[in-house]
């Protein structure tokens, strides 16, 4: 990465880290990252820099009762937490951040008092920073391909940063600049409202660093490259969008000539296409896809692609204990129970009978805390593949290749896989939920193509398979690969109108059942009908024109991980 780009990002972060949220640093551990983090430690931040352990708990973050001191002194002793005062936190191994810690840090960042530098060491596309944190960090730097860094070249000028910090409250943002950023985000398919807000904050800081009090065009472009590049995902190519209508001829325009001249002045506005091109030039398409698509899809479901949660007290990941009654299958959390009982020892001894006063610690039933654990159920991926004639002519071979690539990933994660094919007059369950990689690949390789498109029948079969899997304690996810041209009804008749109506009914039934779903549009041009079907299904719609099997597998895999 260009060192001037690194210097600009660090300068923007140093001026107002809390307003920018922080920095997402994607880099493996090594000399380059060490040099960069050493430079971070020397930056003149307006608040102290503090390293945050990846396994930090709620008591360390928020503070709370100090049990040892409370028992020693006989009265409640409170201990402060890391979030009591503004800080710039450095979080190592951020890709392993749990949803719980991500929620805590996101809540802290929303207060605009703290900032976070997330050190993402993800080595695979399936790993990455939780969306709850990534969406709140305004800056992104990728050092995975960087071989060396000159610390002096990326270090911002401390005096320039101090002047910019003093000038920042006076910097004004014209309405035209706001419109340019918002339109650029729309064309880049950036759905988060935090993205344009952070871009505008960065533009104001860049103007202040340059000693100006009015944000200009070059500030918007520089801010877009710093804050929007890692968020942009062109789900379909820009060329697929219809061209804008030509401007009216001068003789047809009823407005006064002076108004037409003001509108045509190129110096008064910055076309959103320039913002888009500036952002797309920063990162390659595959990096855009792996960085942000997974995060946006995870945000919709709030999960990490695993099965359903089951709360118990025997197996699974530990959860915070809760107050409860001791029963036959309950397990007491001794530390939490003692922590709850400690503040009340003085009052209880005054009112306790003489026999009970001799006890070392007085514990009541209201102090009892019980252990809890979260166990994840098995997951089944139901691949529903369109094998009709229209799909075979368009993308069936790529779709089959993508599913085959995903089979190995599902097998390595010990997921179950099911295969549904629909063509001709109906759908067929080629493979019930199974972990047999060889059997699944054999059914997929022999999948023929041709005939009509019984889309409603394919959805019905997928929903039935998901219902049976759920009855067995599994968590189903439906992945539909189709071009969306349904023309065969459930009774096998060639009735396009009835087929579309029945497909909509099946989609609503899948949504009512609470089954996660994703639709991959394999047609050469995005199908509006499939977008509506995805909305009715409550699932994700992804258009992949002119994509090969590997890219389709990557995108579909990210969707299924959501």
C-alpha positions in Angstrom: 0.0 0.0 0.0 1.2 3.5 -0.8 2.9 5.1 2.2 1.3 8.5 1.6 -2.1 6.7 1.9 -1.0 5.3 5.3 0.2 8.7 6.4 -3.1 10.3 5.5 -5.1 7.6 7.3 -3.0 8.0 10.5 -3.2 11.8 10.3 -7.1 11.6 10.1 -7.2 9.1 13.0 -4.9 11.2 15.2 -6.9 14.4 14.8 -10.2 13.0 16.2 -10.0 9.2 16.8 -13.4 9.1 18.7 -15.3 10.8 15.8 -13.7 8.3 13.3 -14.4 5.3 15.5 -11.0 3.9 14.9 -9.0 1.8 12.4 -9.4 -1.7 11.0 -5.9 -3.0 10.3 -5.8 -6.2 8.2 -2.3 -7.7 8.5 -0.6 -10.9 9.6 1.8 -10.7 12.5 5.3 -9.8 11.3 7.8 -7.0 10.9 5.5 -4.8 8.8 2.7 -4.9 11.4 5.2 -4.4 14.2 6.6 -1.3 12.5 3.1 0.0 12.0 1.9 -0.6 15.6 5.1 1.0 16.9 4.2 4.1 14.9 0.7 4.0 16.4 2.2 4.1 19.9 4.1 7.3 19.0 1.1 9.2 17.6 -0.1 12.3 19.5 -3.6 11.0 20.3 -5.8 13.3 22.5 -6.4 10.3 24.8 -4.2 7.5 26.2 -3.5 4.4 24.2 -4.4 1.1 25.9 -4.0 -2.5 24.7 -7.2 -4.5 25.2 -6.9 -8.3 25.9 -9.0 -10.3 23.5 -10.5 -12.3 26.4 -11.4 -9.2 28.4 -14.6 -9.7 30.5 -17.4 -7.4 31.6 -15.9 -6.6 35.0 -12.7 -5.4 33.4 -14.6 -3.2 30.9 -17.2 -1.7 33.2 -15.8 -2.3 36.7 -17.8 -3.7 39.6 -17.6 -5.2 43.0 -14.1 -6.2 44.3 -15.0 -9.4 46.1 -11.7 -9.8 47.9 -11.6 -6.2 49.3 -15.3 -6.4 50.1 -14.8 -9.5 52.2 -11.7 -8.0 53.9 -13.3 -4.6 54.8 -16.9 -5.8 55.4 -18.4 -3.1 53.1 -18.8 -2.9 49.3 -15.6 -1.9 47.5 -16.0 -0.9 43.8 -13.3 -1.2 41.2 -13.2 1.0 38.0 -13.3 -0.3 34.5 -11.5 0.3 31.3 -14.4 2.2 29.8 -14.6 4.7 32.6 -12.4 7.3 30.8 -11.8 7.9 27.0 -9.1 5.8 25.5 -7.8 4.5 22.2 -8.0 0.7 22.5 -5.8 -1.7 20.5 -7.5 -5.1 20.1 -5.1 -7.9 18.9 -6.6 -11.0 17.2 -9.7 -9.1 16.5 -10.9 -11.7 14.0 -11.5 -14.0 17.1 -13.6 -11.4 18.9 -16.8 -13.0 20.3 -20.2 -11.6 19.5 -20.5 -10.6 23.2 -17.3 -8.6 23.2 -18.2 -7.1 19.8 -21.5 -5.8 21.2 -19.8 -4.3 24.2 -17.2 -2.5 22.1 -19.8 -1.3 19.6 -21.9 0.2 22.4 -18.8 2.0 23.7 -17.9 3.3 20.2 -21.4 4.7 19.8 -20.8 7.0 22.7 -18.1 8.8 20.6 -15.7 8.9 23.6 -13.5 5.9 22.7 -11.7 4.7 19.6 -10.6 1.2 18.6 -7.6 -0.1 16.5 -8.6 -3.6 15.5 -5.7 -5.9 14.5 -7.3 -8.4 12.1 -4.9 -11.3 11.5 -7.4 -13.4 9.5 -5.7 -15.8 7.1 -8.8 -17.2 5.4 -11.8 -15.6 3.7 -14.1 -17.2 6.2 -12.5 -15.3 9.0 -12.8 -11.6 9.7 -13.8 -8.8 12.0 -17.3 -8.9 13.4 -19.7 -6.6 11.6 -20.8 -4.8 14.8 -17.2 -3.5 15.1 -16.2 -3.2 11.4 -19.2 -1.0 10.6 -18.2 1.6 13.3 -14.5 1.9 12.3 -14.1 4.6 9.8 -10.7 3.7 8.4 -9.3 0.6 6.9 -5.7 -0.4 6.0 -4.6 -3.7 4.4 -0.9 -4.6 4.8 -1.1 -8.2 3.7 0.8 -7.5 0.5 3.1 -4.8 1.9 6.7 -5.8 2.3 8.2 -2.9 4.2 7.2 0.4 5.8 9.3 3.5 6.5 8.2 4.8 9.9 9.3 8.3 9.2 7.3 8.4 5.9 4.0 7.4 7.5 4.4 9.5 10.7 2.0 12.6 10.6 3.3 16.0 11.4 2.5 16.6 15.1 2.2 20.4 14.7 -0.1 20.0 11.7 -2.3 17.6 13.7 -2.5 20.0 16.6 -3.5 22.9 14.3 -6.1 20.8 12.6 -7.6 19.7 15.9 -8.0 23.4 16.9 -9.4 24.3 13.5 -11.8 21.4 13.1 -14.8 22.9 15.0 -14.8 25.8 12.4 -14.8 23.6 9.3 -18.0 23.9 7.3 -19.6 21.2 5.1 -21.5 22.5 2.0 -24.7 20.7 1.1 -23.3 19.7 -2.3 -20.5 17.7 -0.7 -23.0 15.8 1.5 -25.1 15.0 -1.6 -22.0 13.7 -3.5 -21.0 11.4 -0.7 -24.5 10.0 -0.2 -25.0 9.4 -3.9 -21.6 7.8 -4.2 -22.5 5.4 -1.3 -25.7 4.5 -3.1 -23.9 3.6 -6.3 -21.4 1.6 -4.5 -24.2 -0.5 -2.8 -23.1 0.6 0.7 -26.2 0.1 2.8 -24.8 1.3 6.2 -25.8 4.8 7.2 -22.6 5.1 9.2 -20.5 5.0 6.0 -21.5 8.4 4.6 -21.4 9.9 8.1 -17.8 8.7 8.7 -16.8 9.8 5.2 -18.1 13.3 5.9 -16.2 13.4 9.2 -13.0 12.4 7.4 -13.5 15.1 4.8 -13.8 17.8 7.5 -10.6 16.5 9.1 -8.7 16.5 5.8 -9.8 20.1 5.1 -8.6 21.1 8.6 -5.3 19.4 8.0 -4.9 21.5 4.9 -5.7 24.6 6.9 -9.1 25.3 5.3 -12.5 25.9 6.9 -14.7 24.8 3.9 -14.7 21.3 2.6 -13.8 21.1 -1.1 -14.0 18.4 -3.8 -10.5 17.0 -3.3 -11.3 16.5 0.4 -14.4 14.4 -0.5 -12.4 12.2 -2.9 -9.6 11.7 -0.3 -12.1 10.9 2.4 -13.9 8.4 0.1 -10.7 6.5 -0.6 -10.0 6.3 3.1 -13.4 5.3 4.4 -15.5 3.8 1.7 -13.2 1.5 -0.3 -13.5 -1.4 2.1 -17.2 -1.1 2.3 -18.0 -1.1 -1.4 -19.3 -4.3 -3.0 -20.4 -4.1 -6.7 -22.9 -7.0 -6.5 -23.6 -6.5 -10.1 -21.5 -4.7 -12.7 -22.0 -1.0 -13.2 -22.4 -1.6 -16.9 -25.7 -3.4 -16.2 -27.3 -0.2 -15.0 -29.2 1.8 -17.6 -27.5 4.9 -18.8 -28.9 8.2 -17.4 -31.2 10.1 -19.8 -29.6 12.8 -21.9 -30.0 16.4 -20.8 -32.7 18.3 -22.5 -31.7 20.4 -25.5 -31.4 24.1 -24.8 -34.4 24.9 -27.0 -36.5 22.4 -25.1 -35.5 23.6 -21.6 -38.1 26.1 -20.3 -35.7 27.4 -17.6 -33.9 30.8 -18.0 -30.6 30.7 -19.7 -28.8 31.8 -16.5 -30.1 28.8 -14.5 -29.0 26.4 -17.3 -25.5 27.9 -17.3 -25.2 27.6 -13.5 -26.2 23.9 -13.7 -23.8 23.1 -16.4 -20.9 24.7 -14.6 -18.5 21.8 -13.9 -16.9 23.6 -11.1 -20.0 23.7 -8.9 -20.5 20.0 -8.4 -18.6 16.7 -8.2 -20.3 13.9 -10.2 -20.9 10.9 -8.0 -19.3 8.7 -10.7 -15.9 10.3 -9.8 -16.4 9.3 -6.1 -17.3 5.8 -7.2 -14.2 5.5 -9.5 -12.0 6.9 -6.7 -13.2 4.2 -4.3 -13.1 1.3 -6.7 -9.6 2.1 -7.7 -8.4 1.5 -4.2 -8.9 -2.2 -3.8 -9.3 -5.2 -6.1 -12.7 -6.9 -6.5 -11.8 -10.1 -4.7 -10.7 -8.2 -1.6 -13.9 -6.1 -1.6 -15.9 -9.2 -1.8 -14.2 -11.1 1.0 -13.9 -8.2 3.4 -17.3 -6.7 3.4 -19.9 -9.0 1.8 -19.6 -11.5 4.6 -19.9 -8.7 7.2 -23.0 -7.3 5.6 -24.7 -10.7 5.5 -23.7 -11.5 9.0 -25.3 -8.3 10.1 -28.6 -9.3 8.8 -28.7 -12.5 10.8 -26.5 -11.4 13.7 -24.7 -14.7 13.7 -21.7 -16.5 12.6 -23.1 -19.2 10.4 -23.5 -21.9 13.0 -26.5 -23.9 14.1 -29.2 -22.8 16.6 -28.3 -22.1 20.2 -29.4 -24.4 23.0 -29.1 -23.2 26.6 -28.1 -25.8 29.2 -25.7 -26.4 32.0 -23.7 -29.4 31.0 -22.0 -28.9 27.6 -21.1 -26.1 25.2 -19.6 -22.6 25.6 -20.0 -20.9 29.0 -22.5 -18.1 29.3 -22.9 -15.5 32.1 -24.6 -17.1 35.1 -28.1 -16.1 36.2 -30.0 -16.1 39.4 -32.2 -19.2 39.8 -33.5 -21.9 42.1 -31.5 -25.0 42.9 -33.0 -28.0 41.2 -31.9 -31.5 40.5 -30.2 -30.7 37.2 -28.9 -27.2 38.2 -25.2 -26.4 38.8 -24.3 -23.5 41.1 -21.8 -20.8 40.1 -19.9 -20.5 43.3 -17.9 -17.3 42.5 -21.0 -15.4 41.3 -23.0 -16.5 44.3 -20.3 -15.3 46.7 -19.9 -12.0 44.8 -23.7 -11.4 45.2 -23.7 -12.3 48.9 -20.6 -10.3 49.9 -22.1 -6.8 50.1 -24.9 -7.9 52.5 -22.8 -9.6 55.3 -22.9 -6.7 57.7 -26.7 -6.2 57.6 -27.4 -10.0 57.7 -25.3 -10.5 60.8 -27.1 -7.8 62.7 -30.5 -9.5 62.1 -29.4 -13.2 62.0 -30.1 -15.5 64.9 -27.1 -16.3 67.2 -26.6 -19.8 65.7 -26.3 -18.4 62.2 -23.9 -15.6 63.2 -21.2 -18.2 63.7 -21.1 -18.9 60.0 -18.2 -17.6 58.0 -20.5 -16.3 55.2 -24.2 -15.8 55.2 -25.8 -16.8 51.9 -29.5 -16.5 51.1 -31.5 -18.2 48.4 -31.6 -14.9 46.5 -27.8 -15.0 46.1 -27.8 -18.3 44.2 -26.4 -18.0 40.7 -26.6 -21.0 38.3 -24.2 -22.0 35.5 -25.3 -21.8 31.9 -23.8 -23.1 28.7 -24.6 -22.7 25.0 -24.6 -25.7 22.8 -24.9 -25.4 19.0 -27.0 -27.8 16.9 -25.8 -29.4 13.7 -26.4 -27.4 10.5 -27.6 -28.6 7.1 -27.1 -26.7 3.9 -29.9 -27.4 1.4 -28.6 -26.6 -2.1 -31.6 -26.1 -4.4 -30.2 -26.0 -7.9 -32.1 -24.9 -11.0 -31.4 -27.5 -13.8 -34.0 -26.3 -16.3 -33.2 -25.5 -19.9 -32.8 -21.7 -19.4 -30.4 -22.3 -16.5 -28.5 -24.9 -18.4 -28.0 -22.5 -21.3 -26.9 -19.8 -18.9 -25.0 -20.8 -15.7 -25.8 -24.4 -14.7 -22.2 -25.6 -15.2 -20.8 -22.7 -13.0 -23.5 -23.3 -10.4 -22.6 -27.0 -10.2 -18.9 -26.1 -9.9 -19.6 -23.6 -7.1 -21.7 -26.1 -5.2 -18.9 -28.8 -5.6 -16.4 -26.3 -4.2 -18.6 -25.6 -1.3 -19.1 -29.3 -0.5 -15.5 -29.6 0.7 -15.9 -26.6 3.0 -19.1 -28.0 4.4 -17.4 -31.4 4.9 -14.4 -29.9 6.7 -16.8 -28.0 9.1 -18.8 -31.3 9.6 -22.0 -29.7 8.2 -24.7 -31.8 6.6 -25.4 -31.3 3.0 -28.7 -31.9 1.1 -29.2 -31.5 -2.7 -32.5 -30.6 -4.4 -32.8 -30.3 -8.2 -35.8 -28.9 -10.1 -36.4 -29.2 -13.8 -39.1 -30.4 -16.2 -42.4 -30.8 -14.3 -41.2 -30.9 -10.7 -38.4 -31.1 -8.1 -36.4 -34.1 -6.9 -34.6 -34.7 -3.6 -31.3 -36.1 -5.0 -29.6 -36.4 -1.6 -31.1 -36.3 1.9 -29.1 -34.5 4.6 -25.7 -36.3 4.6 -22.1 -35.9 5.5 -20.9 -38.1 2.7 -18.7 -35.9 0.4 -18.3 -38.7 -2.2 -22.0 -39.4 -2.5 -23.0 -35.7 -2.8 -20.4 -35.1 -5.5 -21.6 -38.1 -7.4 -25.2 -36.9 -7.4 -24.1 -33.4 -8.4 -21.9 -34.5 -11.3 -24.8 -36.6 -12.7 -27.3 -33.7 -12.5 -28.8 -33.3 -16.0 -30.2 -30.0 -17.5 -33.1 -29.1 -19.7 -36.9 -28.7 -19.6 -39.1 -26.2 -17.8 -38.5 -24.3 -14.6 -40.8 -25.6 -11.7 -39.5 -23.0 -9.3 -42.4 -23.4 -6.9 -41.9 -27.1 -6.8 -38.2 -26.6 -6.0 -39.0 -24.3 -3.1 -41.7 -26.7 -1.8 -39.2 -29.6 -1.8 -36.5 -27.4 -0.1 -39.0 -26.3 2.6 -40.1 -29.9 3.2 -36.4 -31.0 3.5 -35.8 -28.1 6.0 -38.8 -29.1 8.0 -37.7 -32.7 8.3 -34.1 -31.6 9.2 -35.5 -29.3 11.9 -37.5 -32.1 13.4 -34.3 -34.0 13.8 -32.7 -31.1 15.8 -30.7 -29.6 13.0 -30.6 -26.0 11.8 -31.4 -25.8 8.0 -30.3 -23.1 5.6 -31.7 -23.0 2.0 -29.4 -21.9 -0.9 -31.3 -21.4 -4.1 -29.3 -21.1 -7.4 -31.6 -20.1 -10.3 -32.1 -17.6 -13.1 -35.7 -17.0 -11.8 -37.7 -17.8 -14.9 -40.3 -20.0 -13.3 -42.9 -21.2 -15.8 -44.2 -24.6 -14.4 -46.9 -24.7 -11.7 -47.1 -27.3 -8.9 -49.5 -29.5 -10.9 -47.0 -29.7 -13.8 -48.9 -27.4 -16.1 -47.1 -24.7 -18.2 -48.8 -21.7 -16.6 -46.3 -18.8 -15.9 -48.7 -16.6 -14.0 -49.8 -19.4 -11.7 -46.2 -20.6 -11.3 -45.0 -17.2 -10.1 -47.9 -16.9 -7.7 -47.2 -20.3 -6.2 -43.5 -19.5 -5.9 -44.4 -16.4 -4.0 -46.6 -18.5 -1.6 -43.8 -21.0 -1.1 -41.3 -18.1 -0.4 -43.6 -16.6 2.3 -44.1 -20.1 3.8 -40.3 -20.5 4.1 -40.1 -17.1 5.8 -42.9 -18.0 8.2 -41.1 -21.2 9.1 -38.0 -19.1 10.1 -35.7 -20.8 7.7 -32.6 -18.7 6.6 -32.3 -18.5 2.9 -30.1 -17.0 0.2 -30.9 -16.6 -3.5 -28.0 -16.5 -6.1 -29.2 -15.0 -9.4 -27.3 -16.9 -12.0 -28.7 -15.0 -15.0 -26.6 -12.7 -17.1 -28.7 -9.8 -16.0 -30.2 -9.2 -12.5 -33.8 -10.4 -12.3 -36.2 -8.1 -10.4 -38.6 -11.0 -9.9 -36.0 -12.8 -7.9 -35.3 -9.7 -5.8 -39.0 -9.7 -4.8 -38.9 -13.4 -4.2 -35.9 -12.9 -1.8 -37.9 -10.2 0.1 -40.9 -12.5 0.4 -38.6 -15.3 1.6 -36.8 -13.0 4.1 -33.5 -14.0 2.6 -30.5 -12.4 0.8 -30.5 -11.7 -2.9 -27.1 -11.8 -4.7 -26.7 -11.2 -8.4 -23.6 -12.7 -10.0 -23.5 -11.9 -13.7 -20.3 -13.1 -15.5 -18.9 -14.8 -12.4 -17.0 -18.1 -12.6 -17.5 -21.1 -10.3 -14.8 -20.0 -7.8 -16.2 -16.5 -7.3 -19.8 -17.9 -7.1 -18.6 -20.4 -4.4 -16.9 -17.6 -2.4 -20.0 -15.4 -2.4 -22.4 -18.2 -1.7 -20.1 -19.5 1.1 -20.1 -16.0 2.6 -23.9 -15.9 2.4 -24.2 -19.3 4.1 -21.9 -18.2 6.8 -24.2 -15.3 7.7 
